[in-house]
Amino acid sequence: MDKEKKSCETAEATCPHCSGKHKERSEKEKKDLMNRLKRIEGQVRGVEGMLESGAYCPDILVQVSAINSALNSFNKVLLANHIKSCVAENVRSGNEEVVDELVCLLQKLMR
């Protein structure tokens, strides 16, 4: 396990925010993901408005919980798409490193 953690940290040290890789998405996939993000953005703006208007704390907390749920749903869709396309294609072409990359990603998501 320490070996796995070290390899993940090494990958992070190279570029902590971006792998430098790119993904071509279908218009349908991109539209679905963008729509989800726009809804989340609207929810965040709604919470901002609630704060400005002095809304009751539990009401705000419920809305923040809904935002967290929407972000988790976004991540699940994006992860499933990644596994079905990027990971599967790389494994088929003999690039087993993508499995290590996926393990590191899952470790980061489960923190």
PDB file as gemmi writes it, atoms N, CA and C in Angstrom:
CRYST1    1.000    1.000    1.000  90.00  90.00  90.00 P 1                      
ATOM      1  N   MET A   1       0.822  -1.190   0.000  1.00  0.00           N  
ATOM      2  CA  MET A   1       0.000   0.000   0.000  1.00  0.00           C  
ATOM      3  C   MET A   1       0.866   1.255   0.000  1.00  0.00           C  
ATOM      4  N   ASP A   2       1.972   1.241   0.735  1.00  0.00           N  
ATOM      5  CA  ASP A   2       2.858   2.399   0.740  1.00  0.00           C  
ATOM      6  C   ASP A   2       3.401   2.663  -0.652  1.00  0.00           C  
ATOM      7  N   LYS A   3       3.687   1.585  -1.398  1.00  0.00           N  
ATOM      8  CA  LYS A   3       4.184   1.737  -2.764  1.00  0.00           C  
ATOM      9  C   LYS A   3       3.141   2.436  -3.632  1.00  0.00           C  
ATOM     10  N   GLU A   4       1.867   2.034  -3.482  1.00  0.00           N  
ATOM     11  CA  GLU A   4       0.782   2.677  -4.241  1.00  0.00           C  
ATOM     12  C   GLU A   4       0.666   4.148  -3.872  1.00  0.00           C  
ATOM     13  N   LYS A   5       0.729   4.456  -2.581  1.00  0.00           N  
ATOM     14  CA  LYS A   5       0.608   5.833  -2.135  1.00  0.00           C  
ATOM     15  C   LYS A   5       1.757   6.665  -2.678  1.00  0.00           C  
ATOM     16  N   LYS A   6       2.970   6.105  -2.656  1.00  0.00           N  
ATOM     17  CA  LYS A   6       4.134   6.833  -3.146  1.00  0.00           C  
ATOM     18  C   LYS A   6       3.987   7.135  -4.628  1.00  0.00           C  
ATOM     19  N   SER A   7       3.517   6.158  -5.436  1.00  0.00           N  
ATOM     20  CA  SER A   7       3.363   6.400  -6.873  1.00  0.00           C  
ATOM     21  C   SER A   7       2.302   7.459  -7.138  1.00  0.00           C  
ATOM     22  N   CYS A   8       1.267   7.510  -6.318  1.00  0.00           N  
ATOM     23  CA  CYS A   8       0.237   8.543  -6.467  1.00  0.00           C  
ATOM     24  C   CYS A   8       0.808   9.910  -6.115  1.00  0.00           C  
ATOM     25  N   GLU A   9       1.616   9.968  -5.048  1.00  0.00           N  
ATOM     26  CA  GLU A   9       2.209  11.237  -4.661  1.00  0.00           C  
ATOM     27  C   GLU A   9       3.186  11.728  -5.716  1.00  0.00           C  
ATOM     28  N   THR A  10       3.915  10.809  -6.335  1.00  0.00           N  
ATOM     29  CA  THR A  10       4.857  11.181  -7.393  1.00  0.00           C  
ATOM     30  C   THR A  10       4.100  11.791  -8.562  1.00  0.00           C  
ATOM     31  N   ALA A  11       2.981  11.201  -8.926  1.00  0.00           N  
ATOM     32  CA  ALA A  11       2.181  11.740 -10.023  1.00  0.00           C  
ATOM     33  C   ALA A  11       1.666  13.126  -9.668  1.00  0.00           C  
ATOM     34  N   GLU A  12       1.280  13.330  -8.399  1.00  0.00           N  
ATOM     35  CA  GLU A  12       0.788  14.634  -7.962  1.00  0.00           C  
ATOM     36  C   GLU A  12       1.883  15.685  -8.010  1.00  0.00           C  
ATOM     37  N   ALA A  13       3.104  15.294  -7.634  1.00  0.00           N  
ATOM     38  CA  ALA A  13       4.195  16.260  -7.578  1.00  0.00           C  
ATOM     39  C   ALA A  13       4.493  16.837  -8.957  1.00  0.00           C  
ATOM     40  N   THR A  14       4.302  16.050  -9.992  1.00  0.00           N  
ATOM     41  CA  THR A  14       4.551  16.519 -11.345  1.00  0.00           C  
ATOM     42  C   THR A  14       3.591  17.638 -11.709  1.00  0.00           C  
ATOM     43  N   CYS A  15       2.334  17.452 -11.461  1.00  0.00           N  
ATOM     44  CA  CYS A  15       1.325  18.462 -11.761  1.00  0.00           C  
ATOM     45  C   CYS A  15       0.154  18.265 -10.806  1.00  0.00           C  
ATOM     46  N   PRO A  16       0.062  19.075  -9.764  1.00  0.00           N  
ATOM     47  CA  PRO A  16      -0.950  18.831  -8.734  1.00  0.00           C  
ATOM     48  C   PRO A  16      -2.396  19.062  -9.182  1.00  0.00           C  
ATOM     49  N   HIS A  17      -2.605  19.805 -10.266  1.00  0.00           N  
ATOM     50  CA  HIS A  17      -3.981  20.142 -10.645  1.00  0.00           C  
ATOM     51  C   HIS A  17      -4.405  19.603 -12.002  1.00  0.00           C  
ATOM     52  N   CYS A  18      -3.455  19.208 -12.842  1.00  0.00           N  
ATOM     53  CA  CYS A  18      -3.818  18.802 -14.197  1.00  0.00           C  
ATOM     54  C   CYS A  18      -2.823  17.778 -14.710  1.00  0.00           C  
ATOM     55  N   SER A  19      -3.323  16.763 -15.375  1.00  0.00           N  
ATOM     56  CA  SER A  19      -2.445  15.716 -15.907  1.00  0.00           C  
ATOM     57  C   SER A  19      -1.831  16.117 -17.241  1.00  0.00           C  
ATOM     58  N   GLY A  20      -2.394  17.135 -17.879  1.00  0.00           N  
ATOM     59  CA  GLY A  20      -1.910  17.524 -19.200  1.00  0.00           C  
ATOM     60  C   GLY A  20      -2.543  16.709 -20.313  1.00  0.00           C  
ATOM     61  N   LYS A  21      -3.358  15.717 -19.951  1.00  0.00           N  
ATOM     62  CA  LYS A  21      -4.040  14.884 -20.944  1.00  0.00           C  
ATOM     63  C   LYS A  21      -5.340  15.556 -21.354  1.00  0.00           C  
ATOM     64  N   HIS A  22      -5.872  15.146 -22.500  1.00  0.00           N  
ATOM     65  CA  HIS A  22      -7.135  15.694 -22.979  1.00  0.00           C  
ATOM     66  C   HIS A  22      -8.078  14.572 -23.378  1.00  0.00           C  
ATOM     67  N   LYS A  23      -9.358  14.865 -23.369  1.00  0.00           N  
ATOM     68  CA  LYS A  23     -10.395  13.864 -23.674  1.00  0.00           C  
ATOM     69  C   LYS A  23     -11.383  14.458 -24.657  1.00  0.00           C  
ATOM     70  N   GLU A  24     -11.584  13.790 -25.764  1.00  0.00           N  
ATOM     71  CA  GLU A  24     -12.624  14.182 -26.707  1.00  0.00           C  
ATOM     72  C   GLU A  24     -13.933  13.571 -26.232  1.00  0.00           C  
ATOM     73  N   ARG A  25     -14.921  14.424 -25.988  1.00  0.00           N  
ATOM     74  CA  ARG A  25     -16.227  13.944 -25.528  1.00  0.00           C  
ATOM     75  C   ARG A  25     -17.259  14.137 -26.628  1.00  0.00           C  
ATOM     76  N   SER A  26     -18.239  13.247 -26.632  1.00  0.00           N  
ATOM     77  CA  SER A  26     -19.345  13.424 -27.570  1.00  0.00           C  
ATOM     78  C   SER A  26     -20.134  14.660 -27.150  1.00  0.00           C  
ATOM     79  N   GLU A  27     -20.864  15.222 -28.085  1.00  0.00           N  
ATOM     80  CA  GLU A  27     -21.687  16.394 -27.756  1.00  0.00           C  
ATOM     81  C   GLU A  27     -22.711  16.060 -26.678  1.00  0.00           C  
ATOM     82  N   LYS A  28     -23.270  14.849 -26.753  1.00  0.00           N  
ATOM     83  CA  LYS A  28     -24.267  14.434 -25.758  1.00  0.00           C  
ATOM     84  C   LYS A  28     -23.652  14.379 -24.358  1.00  0.00           C  
ATOM     85  N   GLU A  29     -22.472  13.759 -24.241  1.00  0.00           N  
ATOM     86  CA  GLU A  29     -21.810  13.659 -22.941  1.00  0.00           C  
ATOM     87  C   GLU A  29     -21.458  15.044 -22.414  1.00  0.00           C  
ATOM     88  N   LYS A  30     -20.887  15.882 -23.279  1.00  0.00           N  
ATOM     89  CA  LYS A  30     -20.495  17.225 -22.860  1.00  0.00           C  
ATOM     90  C   LYS A  30     -21.714  18.030 -22.436  1.00  0.00           C  
ATOM     91  N   LYS A  31     -22.808  17.927 -23.188  1.00  0.00           N  
ATOM     92  CA  LYS A  31     -24.031  18.678 -22.866  1.00  0.00           C  
ATOM     93  C   LYS A  31     -24.596  18.227 -21.525  1.00  0.00           C  
ATOM     94  N   ASP A  32     -24.611  16.923 -21.281  1.00  0.00           N  
ATOM     95  CA  ASP A  32     -25.127  16.395 -20.018  1.00  0.00           C  
ATOM     96  C   ASP A  32     -24.298  16.908 -18.841  1.00  0.00           C  
ATOM     97  N   LEU A  33     -22.975  16.826 -18.956  1.00  0.00           N  
ATOM     98  CA  LEU A  33     -22.111  17.277 -17.871  1.00  0.00           C  
ATOM     99  C   LEU A  33     -22.242  18.780 -17.646  1.00  0.00           C  
ATOM    100  N   MET A  34     -22.285  19.549 -18.726  1.00  0.00           N  
ATOM    101  CA  MET A  34     -22.422  21.004 -18.606  1.00  0.00           C  
ATOM    102  C   MET A  34     -23.757  21.374 -17.950  1.00  0.00           C  
ATOM    103  N   ASN A  35     -24.832  20.693 -18.338  1.00  0.00           N  
ATOM    104  CA  ASN A  35     -26.145  20.964 -17.728  1.00  0.00           C  
ATOM    105  C   ASN A  35     -26.121  20.697 -16.224  1.00  0.00           C  
ATOM    106  N   ARG A  36     -25.462  19.614 -15.829  1.00  0.00           N  
ATOM    107  CA  ARG A  36     -25.350  19.297 -14.407  1.00  0.00           C  
ATOM    108  C   ARG A  36     -24.598  20.405 -13.672  1.00  0.00           C  
ATOM    109  N   LEU A  37     -23.479  20.854 -14.270  1.00  0.00           N  
ATOM    110  CA  LEU A  37     -22.694  21.911 -13.631  1.00  0.00           C  
ATOM    111  C   LEU A  37     -23.465  23.219 -13.547  1.00  0.00           C  
ATOM    112  N   LYS A  38     -24.227  23.545 -14.578  1.00  0.00           N  
ATOM    113  CA  LYS A  38     -25.001  24.786 -14.560  1.00  0.00           C  
ATOM    114  C   LYS A  38     -26.089  24.741 -13.482  1.00  0.00           C  
ATOM    115  N   ARG A  39     -26.697  23.565 -13.288  1.00  0.00           N  
ATOM    116  CA  ARG A  39     -27.684  23.429 -12.213  1.00  0.00           C  
ATOM    117  C   ARG A  39     -27.017  23.616 -10.857  1.00  0.00           C  
ATOM    118  N   ILE A  40     -25.836  23.015 -10.691  1.00  0.00           N  
ATOM    119  CA  ILE A  40     -25.099  23.159  -9.431  1.00  0.00           C  
ATOM    120  C   ILE A  40     -24.722  24.618  -9.211  1.00  0.00           C  
ATOM    121  N   GLU A  41     -24.266  25.277 -10.254  1.00  0.00           N  
ATOM    122  CA  GLU A  41     -23.920  26.697 -10.158  1.00  0.00           C  
ATOM    123  C   GLU A  41     -25.132  27.515  -9.713  1.00  0.00           C  
ATOM    124  N   GLY A  42     -26.298  27.192 -10.259  1.00  0.00           N  
ATOM    125  CA  GLY A  42     -27.524  27.877  -9.859  1.00  0.00           C  
ATOM    126  C   GLY A  42     -27.858  27.624  -8.399  1.00  0.00           C  
ATOM    127  N   GLN A  43     -27.637  26.389  -7.951  1.00  0.00           N  
ATOM    128  CA  GLN A  43     -27.888  26.065  -6.545  1.00  0.00           C  
ATOM    129  C   GLN A  43     -26.958  26.866  -5.628  1.00  0.00           C  
ATOM    130  N   VAL A  44     -25.689  26.985  -6.033  1.00  0.00           N  
ATOM    131  CA  VAL A  44     -24.723  27.743  -5.223  1.00  0.00           C  
ATOM    132  C   VAL A  44     -25.134  29.209  -5.167  1.00  0.00           C  
ATOM    133  N   ARG A  45     -25.556  29.751  -6.295  1.00  0.00           N  
ATOM    134  CA  ARG A  45     -26.034  31.144  -6.294  1.00  0.00           C  
ATOM    135  C   ARG A  45     -27.258  31.296  -5.403  1.00  0.00           C  
ATOM    136  N   GLY A  46     -28.103  30.283  -5.378  1.00  0.00           N  
ATOM    137  CA  GLY A  46     -29.274  30.318  -4.512  1.00  0.00           C  
ATOM    138  C   GLY A  46     -28.888  30.365  -3.045  1.00  0.00           C  
ATOM    139  N   VAL A  47     -27.880  29.592  -2.665  1.00  0.00           N  
ATOM    140  CA  VAL A  47     -27.400  29.607  -1.276  1.00  0.00           C  
ATOM    141  C   VAL A  47     -26.797  30.970  -0.961  1.00  0.00           C  
ATOM    142  N   GLU A  48     -26.082  31.538  -1.906  1.00  0.00           N  
ATOM    143  CA  GLU A  48     -25.525  32.877  -1.720  1.00  0.00           C  
ATOM    144  C   GLU A  48     -26.643  33.881  -1.437  1.00  0.00           C  
ATOM    145  N   GLY A  49     -27.711  33.774  -2.209  1.00  0.00           N  
ATOM    146  CA  GLY A  49     -28.864  34.651  -1.984  1.00  0.00           C  
ATOM    147  C   GLY A  49     -29.499  34.420  -0.627  1.00  0.00           C  
ATOM    148  N   MET A  50     -29.559  33.155  -0.206  1.00  0.00           N  
ATOM    149  CA  MET A  50     -30.117  32.840   1.101  1.00  0.00           C  
ATOM    150  C   MET A  50     -29.296  33.501   2.208  1.00  0.00           C  
ATOM    151  N   LEU A  51     -27.977  33.441   2.077  1.00  0.00           N  
ATOM    152  CA  LEU A  51     -27.109  34.077   3.073  1.00  0.00           C  
ATOM    153  C   LEU A  51     -27.338  35.581   3.108  1.00  0.00           C  
ATOM    154  N   GLU A  52     -27.397  36.185   1.936  1.00  0.00           N  
ATOM    155  CA  GLU A  52     -27.590  37.632   1.856  1.00  0.00           C  
ATOM    156  C   GLU A  52     -28.916  38.068   2.457  1.00  0.00           C  
ATOM    157  N   SER A  53     -29.936  37.222   2.319  1.00  0.00           N  
ATOM    158  CA  SER A  53     -31.253  37.593   2.826  1.00  0.00           C  
ATOM    159  C   SER A  53     -31.481  37.151   4.271  1.00  0.00           C  
ATOM    160  N   GLY A  54     -30.454  36.539   4.885  1.00  0.00           N  
ATOM    161  CA  GLY A  54     -30.571  36.154   6.291  1.00  0.00           C  
ATOM    162  C   GLY A  54     -31.382  34.899   6.530  1.00  0.00           C  
ATOM    163  N   ALA A  55     -31.333  33.961   5.616  1.00  0.00           N  
ATOM    164  CA  ALA A  55     -32.094  32.712   5.768  1.00  0.00           C  
ATOM    165  C   ALA A  55     -31.634  31.946   7.010  1.00  0.00           C  
ATOM    166  N   TYR A  56     -32.524  31.146   7.536  1.00  0.00           N  
ATOM    167  CA  TYR A  56     -32.289  30.336   8.727  1.00  0.00           C  
ATOM    168  C   TYR A  56     -31.247  29.256   8.411  1.00  0.00           C  
ATOM    169  N   CYS A  57     -30.306  29.044   9.331  1.00  0.00           N  
ATOM    170  CA  CYS A  57     -29.173  28.129   9.120  1.00  0.00           C  
ATOM    171  C   CYS A  57     -29.582  26.738   8.606  1.00  0.00           C  
ATOM    172  N   PRO A  58     -30.556  26.062   9.235  1.00  0.00           N  
ATOM    173  CA  PRO A  58     -30.924  24.737   8.742  1.00  0.00           C  
ATOM    174  C   PRO A  58     -31.413  24.751   7.285  1.00  0.00           C  
ATOM    175  N   ASP A  59     -32.084  25.816   6.893  1.00  0.00           N  
ATOM    176  CA  ASP A  59     -32.542  25.908   5.503  1.00  0.00           C  
ATOM    177  C   ASP A  59     -31.350  25.959   4.548  1.00  0.00           C  
ATOM    178  N   ILE A  60     -30.317  26.713   4.930  1.00  0.00           N  
ATOM    179  CA  ILE A  60     -29.114  26.803   4.108  1.00  0.00           C  
ATOM    180  C   ILE A  60     -28.393  25.457   4.089  1.00  0.00           C  
ATOM    181  N   LEU A  61     -28.290  24.826   5.247  1.00  0.00           N  
ATOM    182  CA  LEU A  61     -27.607  23.538   5.331  1.00  0.00           C  
ATOM    183  C   LEU A  61     -28.265  22.482   4.446  1.00  0.00           C  
ATOM    184  N   VAL A  62     -29.572  22.489   4.369  1.00  0.00           N  
ATOM    185  CA  VAL A  62     -30.283  21.543   3.510  1.00  0.00           C  
ATOM    186  C   VAL A  62     -29.927  21.795   2.047  1.00  0.00           C  
ATOM    187  N   GLN A  63     -29.841  23.057   1.675  1.00  0.00           N  
ATOM    188  CA  GLN A  63     -29.483  23.384   0.288  1.00  0.00           C  
ATOM    189  C   GLN A  63     -28.029  23.004  -0.017  1.00  0.00           C  
ATOM    190  N   VAL A  64     -27.132  23.210   0.941  1.00  0.00           N  
ATOM    191  CA  VAL A  64     -25.730  22.817   0.751  1.00  0.00           C  
ATOM    192  C   VAL A  64     -25.632  21.303   0.614  1.00  0.00           C  
ATOM    193  N   SER A  65     -26.422  20.584   1.382  1.00  0.00           N  
ATOM    194  CA  SER A  65     -26.458  19.128   1.263  1.00  0.00           C  
ATOM    195  C   SER A  65     -26.916  18.710  -0.140  1.00  0.00           C  
ATOM    196  N   ALA A  66     -27.886  19.412  -0.683  1.00  0.00           N  
ATOM    197  CA  ALA A  66     -28.355  19.120  -2.043  1.00  0.00           C  
ATOM    198  C   ALA A  66     -27.247  19.384  -3.065  1.00  0.00           C  
ATOM    199  N   ILE A  67     -26.460  20.428  -2.841  1.00  0.00           N  
ATOM    200  CA  ILE A  67     -25.336  20.734  -3.737  1.00  0.00           C  
ATOM    201  C   ILE A  67     -24.295  19.617  -3.668  1.00  0.00           C  
ATOM    202  N   ASN A  68     -23.980  19.172  -2.451  1.00  0.00           N  
ATOM    203  CA  ASN A  68     -23.029  18.063  -2.299  1.00  0.00           C  
ATOM    204  C   ASN A  68     -23.516  16.817  -3.028  1.00  0.00           C  
ATOM    205  N   SER A  69     -24.786  16.531  -2.908  1.00  0.00           N  
ATOM    206  CA  SER A  69     -25.369  15.374  -3.583  1.00  0.00           C  
ATOM    207  C   SER A  69     -25.257  15.520  -5.104  1.00  0.00           C  
ATOM    208  N   ALA A  70     -25.524  16.723  -5.608  1.00  0.00           N  
ATOM    209  CA  ALA A  70     -25.428  16.965  -7.052  1.00  0.00           C  
ATOM    210  C   ALA A  70     -23.987  16.821  -7.535  1.00  0.00           C  
ATOM    211  N   LEU A  71     -23.027  17.298  -6.752  1.00  0.00           N  
ATOM    212  CA  LEU A  71     -21.616  17.142  -7.116  1.00  0.00           C  
ATOM    213  C   LEU A  71     -21.206  15.669  -7.100  1.00  0.00           C  
ATOM    214  N   ASN A  72     -21.681  14.914  -6.112  1.00  0.00           N  
ATOM    215  CA  ASN A  72     -21.393  13.480  -6.074  1.00  0.00           C  
ATOM    216  C   ASN A  72     -21.971  12.767  -7.288  1.00  0.00           C  
ATOM    217  N   SER A  73     -23.156  13.152  -7.682  1.00  0.00           N  
ATOM    218  CA  SER A  73     -23.787  12.568  -8.862  1.00  0.00           C  
ATOM    219  C   SER A  73     -22.981  12.902 -10.117  1.00  0.00           C  
ATOM    220  N   PHE A  74     -22.515  14.148 -10.224  1.00  0.00           N  
ATOM    221  CA  PHE A  74     -21.674  14.565 -11.350  1.00  0.00           C  
ATOM    222  C   PHE A  74     -20.420  13.687 -11.397  1.00  0.00           C  
ATOM    223  N   ASN A  75     -19.771  13.512 -10.245  1.00  0.00           N  
ATOM    224  CA  ASN A  75     -18.560  12.690 -10.185  1.00  0.00           C  
ATOM    225  C   ASN A  75     -18.827  11.250 -10.608  1.00  0.00           C  
ATOM    226  N   LYS A  76     -19.948  10.685 -10.182  1.00  0.00           N  
ATOM    227  CA  LYS A  76     -20.280   9.304 -10.541  1.00  0.00           C  
ATOM    228  C   LYS A  76     -20.439   9.149 -12.043  1.00  0.00           C  
ATOM    229  N   VAL A  77     -21.123  10.092 -12.672  1.00  0.00           N  
ATOM    230  CA  VAL A  77     -21.321  10.041 -14.127  1.00  0.00           C  
ATOM    231  C   VAL A  77     -19.981  10.187 -14.844  1.00  0.00           C  
ATOM    232  N   LEU A  78     -19.183  11.164 -14.421  1.00  0.00           N  
ATOM    233  CA  LEU A  78     -17.889  11.401 -15.058  1.00  0.00           C  
ATOM    234  C   LEU A  78     -16.962  10.201 -14.863  1.00  0.00           C  
ATOM    235  N   LEU A  79     -16.939   9.621 -13.673  1.00  0.00           N  
ATOM    236  CA  LEU A  79     -16.100   8.455 -13.409  1.00  0.00           C  
ATOM    237  C   LEU A  79     -16.537   7.261 -14.254  1.00  0.00           C  
ATOM    238  N   ALA A  80     -17.823   7.023 -14.347  1.00  0.00           N  
ATOM    239  CA  ALA A  80     -18.323   5.917 -15.167  1.00  0.00           C  
ATOM    240  C   ALA A  80     -17.933   6.114 -16.630  1.00  0.00           C  
ATOM    241  N   ASN A  81     -18.080   7.333 -17.131  1.00  0.00           N  
ATOM    242  CA  ASN A  81     -17.681   7.619 -18.507  1.00  0.00           C  
ATOM    243  C   ASN A  81     -16.183   7.386 -18.693  1.00  0.00           C  
ATOM    244  N   HIS A  82     -15.395   7.805 -17.721  1.00  0.00           N  
ATOM    245  CA  HIS A  82     -13.937   7.640 -17.791  1.00  0.00           C  
ATOM    246  C   HIS A  82     -13.555   6.161 -17.855  1.00  0.00           C  
ATOM    247  N   ILE A  83     -14.164   5.359 -16.992  1.00  0.00           N  
ATOM    248  CA  ILE A  83     -13.846   3.926 -16.963  1.00  0.00           C  
ATOM    249  C   ILE A  83     -14.272   3.258 -18.263  1.00  0.00           C  
ATOM    250  N   LYS A  84     -15.470   3.575 -18.744  1.00  0.00           N  
ATOM    251  CA  LYS A  84     -15.986   2.949 -19.966  1.00  0.00           C  
ATOM    252  C   LYS A  84     -15.230   3.364 -21.218  1.00  0.00           C  
ATOM    253  N   SER A  85     -14.648   4.560 -21.217  1.00  0.00           N  
ATOM    254  CA  SER A  85     -13.956   5.005 -22.420  1.00  0.00           C  
ATOM    255  C   SER A  85     -12.438   4.999 -22.225  1.00  0.00           C  
ATOM    256  N   CYS A  86     -11.915   5.936 -21.501  1.00  0.00           N  
ATOM    257  CA  CYS A  86     -10.458   6.109 -21.362  1.00  0.00           C  
ATOM    258  C   CYS A  86      -9.771   4.860 -20.821  1.00  0.00           C  
ATOM    259  N   VAL A  87     -10.250   4.359 -19.695  1.00  0.00           N  
ATOM    260  CA  VAL A  87      -9.596   3.212 -19.063  1.00  0.00           C  
ATOM    261  C   VAL A  87      -9.716   1.981 -19.958  1.00  0.00           C  
ATOM    262  N   ALA A  88     -10.914   1.698 -20.430  1.00  0.00           N  
ATOM    263  CA  ALA A  88     -11.119   0.504 -21.263  1.00  0.00           C  
ATOM    264  C   ALA A  88     -10.283   0.564 -22.542  1.00  0.00           C  
ATOM    265  N   GLU A  89     -10.239   1.710 -23.208  1.00  0.00           N  
ATOM    266  CA  GLU A  89      -9.463   1.846 -24.444  1.00  0.00           C  
ATOM    267  C   GLU A  89      -7.976   1.645 -24.188  1.00  0.00           C  
ATOM    268  N   ASN A  90      -7.469   2.233 -23.100  1.00  0.00           N  
ATOM    269  CA  ASN A  90      -6.048   2.086 -22.774  1.00  0.00           C  
ATOM    270  C   ASN A  90      -5.688   0.645 -22.433  1.00  0.00           C  
ATOM    271  N   VAL A  91      -6.528  -0.033 -21.684  1.00  0.00           N  
ATOM    272  CA  VAL A  91      -6.260  -1.424 -21.335  1.00  0.00           C  
ATOM    273  C   VAL A  91      -6.273  -2.282 -22.600  1.00  0.00           C  
ATOM    274  N   ARG A  92      -7.253  -2.060 -23.477  1.00  0.00           N  
ATOM    275  CA  ARG A  92      -7.316  -2.820 -24.737  1.00  0.00           C  
ATOM    276  C   ARG A  92      -6.059  -2.621 -25.585  1.00  0.00           C  
ATOM    277  N   SER A  93      -5.497  -1.416 -25.529  1.00  0.00           N  
ATOM    278  CA  SER A  93      -4.310  -1.136 -26.343  1.00  0.00           C  
ATOM    279  C   SER A  93      -3.011  -1.518 -25.635  1.00  0.00           C  
ATOM    280  N   GLY A  94      -3.114  -2.117 -24.443  1.00  0.00           N  
ATOM    281  CA  GLY A  94      -1.937  -2.615 -23.741  1.00  0.00           C  
ATOM    282  C   GLY A  94      -1.337  -1.653 -22.737  1.00  0.00           C  
ATOM    283  N   ASN A  95      -1.941  -0.498 -22.531  1.00  0.00           N  
ATOM    284  CA  ASN A  95      -1.429   0.468 -21.559  1.00  0.00           C  
ATOM    285  C   ASN A  95      -2.025   0.162 -20.189  1.00  0.00           C  
ATOM    286  N   GLU A  96      -1.294  -0.616 -19.409  1.00  0.00           N  
ATOM    287  CA  GLU A  96      -1.766  -1.012 -18.076  1.00  0.00           C  
ATOM    288  C   GLU A  96      -1.571   0.095 -17.045  1.00  0.00           C  
ATOM    289  N   GLU A  97      -0.765   1.120 -17.358  1.00  0.00           N  
ATOM    290  CA  GLU A  97      -0.529   2.217 -16.419  1.00  0.00           C  
ATOM    291  C   GLU A  97      -1.824   2.933 -16.052  1.00  0.00           C  
ATOM    292  N   VAL A  98      -2.793   2.890 -16.953  1.00  0.00           N  
ATOM    293  CA  VAL A  98      -4.062   3.571 -16.701  1.00  0.00           C  
ATOM    294  C   VAL A  98      -4.782   2.960 -15.491  1.00  0.00           C  
ATOM    295  N   VAL A  99      -4.521   1.698 -15.204  1.00  0.00           N  
ATOM    296  CA  VAL A  99      -5.131   1.062 -14.034  1.00  0.00           C  
ATOM    297  C   VAL A  99      -4.548   1.674 -12.764  1.00  0.00           C  
ATOM    298  N   ASP A 100      -3.224   1.880 -12.744  1.00  0.00           N  
ATOM    299  CA  ASP A 100      -2.601   2.537 -11.587  1.00  0.00           C  
ATOM    300  C   ASP A 100      -3.134   3.950 -11.422  1.00  0.00           C  
ATOM    301  N   GLU A 101      -3.309   4.640 -12.541  1.00  0.00           N  
ATOM    302  CA  GLU A 101      -3.863   6.000 -12.518  1.00  0.00           C  
ATOM    303  C   GLU A 101      -5.276   5.985 -11.922  1.00  0.00           C  
ATOM    304  N   LEU A 102      -6.079   4.996 -12.303  1.00  0.00           N  
ATOM    305  CA  LEU A 102      -7.434   4.869 -11.778  1.00  0.00           C  
ATOM    306  C   LEU A 102      -7.414   4.585 -10.277  1.00  0.00           C  
ATOM    307  N   VAL A 103      -6.499   3.729  -9.832  1.00  0.00           N  
ATOM    308  CA  VAL A 103      -6.388   3.426  -8.399  1.00  0.00           C  
ATOM    309  C   VAL A 103      -6.059   4.700  -7.631  1.00  0.00           C  
ATOM    310  N   CYS A 104      -5.111   5.498  -8.141  1.00  0.00           N  
ATOM    311  CA  CYS A 104      -4.750   6.764  -7.492  1.00  0.00           C  
ATOM    312  C   CYS A 104      -5.948   7.710  -7.449  1.00  0.00           C  
ATOM    313  N   LEU A 105      -6.671   7.771  -8.546  1.00  0.00           N  
ATOM    314  CA  LEU A 105      -7.850   8.631  -8.608  1.00  0.00           C  
ATOM    315  C   LEU A 105      -8.876   8.217  -7.562  1.00  0.00           C  
ATOM    316  N   LEU A 106      -9.154   6.925  -7.472  1.00  0.00           N  
ATOM    317  CA  LEU A 106     -10.131   6.448  -6.496  1.00  0.00           C  
ATOM    318  C   LEU A 106      -9.680   6.739  -5.072  1.00  0.00           C  
ATOM    319  N   GLN A 107      -8.374   6.628  -4.810  1.00  0.00           N  
ATOM    320  CA  GLN A 107      -7.861   6.962  -3.479  1.00  0.00           C  
ATOM    321  C   GLN A 107      -8.111   8.435  -3.157  1.00  0.00           C  
ATOM    322  N   LYS A 108      -7.905   9.299  -4.138  1.00  0.00           N  
ATOM    323  CA  LYS A 108      -8.150  10.744  -3.924  1.00  0.00           C  
ATOM    324  C   LYS A 108      -9.628  11.016  -3.701  1.00  0.00           C  
ATOM    325  N   LEU A 109     -10.486  10.335  -4.455  1.00  0.00           N  
ATOM    326  CA  LEU A 109     -11.931  10.571  -4.327  1.00  0.00           C  
ATOM    327  C   LEU A 109     -12.493  10.051  -3.013  1.00  0.00           C  
ATOM    328  N   MET A 110     -11.819   9.089  -2.416  1.00  0.00           N  
ATOM    329  CA  MET A 110     -12.342   8.482  -1.188  1.00  0.00           C  
ATOM    330  C   MET A 110     -11.747   9.078   0.080  1.00  0.00           C  
ATOM    331  N   ARG A 111     -11.029  10.156  -0.025  1.00  0.00           N  
ATOM    332  CA  ARG A 111     -10.447  10.793   1.169  1.00  0.00           C  
ATOM    333  C   ARG A 111     -11.516  11.325   2.076  1.00  0.00           C  
TER     334      ARG A 111                                                      
END                                                                             
